Amino acid sequence: MSERKNEYEIIERPFGNLIGGNMRLRQLWTGAAWAEGPVYFRDGDFLLFSDIPNNRIMRFVPDQTGLEGTTSVYRQPSFNTNGHTRDREGRLISCSHGARCVFRTELDGTVTTLVDSFEGKRLNSPNDVVVKSDGTIWFTDPSYGILSDLEGHQGEPEYGGCHVFRLDPGNGSLTAVCTDFVKPNGLAFSPDEKLLYIADTGASHDPDGPRHIRKFEVRGDNTLAGGEVFATCDAGLFDGFRCDTDGRIWSSAADGVHCFDPAGTLIGKIHVPEVVANVCFGGAKRNRLYICGTTSLYAVYTHVNGAQTP
């Protein structure tokens, strides 16, 4: 069963209860070269997102209706930032292609480099990042930012892979938690943090490469087990994604946003007129899905709430 209602495609009936049939997808702003890495600041009611090739971070502030808003440059140059999140103190954590590092913006606006090397060798180009409730920072490190000068600076991979890392900012230790990815990309914890989902977009440069999300069990010592394929993309590639409070995955794809139930079943899509790179939930109730779609920022209200973030 598949039913198309405007921009919504209901593949399994439960998806019809998650989206507002009378809530339209809205384009909030356009003008990016490649929009990525949205992060919502609930305490300030604004959204930051990256425009990677234009080397800037943008700031969207909704108006009182929540339907429109203003967009301005938050930081330029941005060191070709990609993914963002916030730590438990509310500070901005950013992945930088240009500087090949993960850095933190302190509450006074200063920037602190958290990590830029692994075993004495430079990172590739950190891509996406999440912070666990214990304060550890987990990020992916594919090579996209060093393949050319478009999204960073052309360079050579140094440590011999594209890993997923866990950083303990307390003692500065960096651990490679996954080393068998081709191009690790978006990642997200389940609401209870017992699972970690990680996308592999290796098909971007190899037609036979992976285009899926894998699921890992998070052990008590922060090591990972499992790693089976959770879902495979049927339209382009998965990139960034987020969980809602019931453990569903809302993922970017070439034709919009795909929604998967916790069993990995595709239950519906939100069709977007541009290739989607990343999403996040925002708004006072975390029930507005912000969508970075190539040149534009979109948003749509839903009947679900995003998993809790700072």
PEKAKA-V754053 format. One record per helix or strand of 2 or more residues. SS is the DSSP state (@ for helix, = for strand). FROM is the first residue (numbers start at 1). LEN is the number of residues. If there is no record, write none. Layout:
[[SS FROM LEN] [SS FROM LEN]]
//
This chain:
[[= 3 3] [= 8 3] [@ 13 5] [= 26 5] [= 35 7] [= 46 6] [= 56 7] [= 69 8] [= 81 6] [= 92 5] [= 101 5] [= 111 5] [= 117 2] [= 121 2] [= 129 3] [= 137 4] [@ 144 3] [= 164 5] [= 173 6] [= 184 6] [= 195 6] [@ 202 3] [= 212 7] [= 224 9] [= 241 4] [= 249 5] [= 256 5] [= 266 6] [= 278 5] [= 288 6] [= 296 7]]
//
